Amino acid sequence: MKIPAFRGSRQKKPKLRFSKGSARRSQKSIISIKPLSRWHPNLRQLVNWIVIFGSALLCLLMLPTRFIGMELLGIGPNWLLIWVVAWSVKRTIIQGALAGIVLGLLQDAMTSPDPTHVLSLGMVGFLTALLQKQRFIQEDFISIALIVFGMAVLAETIFACQLVLMGDRNSVHIWTYYQKVALASAIVSSLWAPVVYFPLNRWWQRLKLAQQQS
């Protein structure tokens, strides 16, 4: 004769299978950010100005730094020139030239106003915006790298011309030195151009889309 077992004492407590999932969902609800189109227009504009000034200031502070793999013949990337190209490629000629002039003044404040960087960066912004307006190129990473390469050569040439016009240095030595500087700066700047262009371009694209949807 079998004695019935008392299963009540052996019953296991029900497992909370959804405890982890609910915790994850609660964390996601706390971390989640509203879509950009649902932001207040003033907030979007404020964040945009913070991105613009913050990225320009970061590029300005990166000019004197030299990290491993970021220089060629002692020449590092021209971060301000890269920023001007990234800004001007989808802006008007006036906006591009004005951005180059402002950043040139800031660079003069950090280095020396004689010769000035205003002419070179202002011309870079002007010509980059002109290329975009005439639609000679497509706006991808390769095109941006090519623009930065050409504009870096132009900027160094303008800077060398100012040194020659000052008349206190040997012009032969200036051109010999700045041929190497222009080539090294163009190569390094074009290689590092996507680092600045990609996040800024992505932000401005999302901002434009949000303004259209709102």
Salt bridges, closest charged atoms under 4 A:
GLU71 OE1 - ARG66 NE 3.89
ASP108 OD1 - HIS117 ND1 2.78
GLU139 OE1 - LYS90 NZ 3.68
ASP168 OD1 - ARG169 NH1 3.24
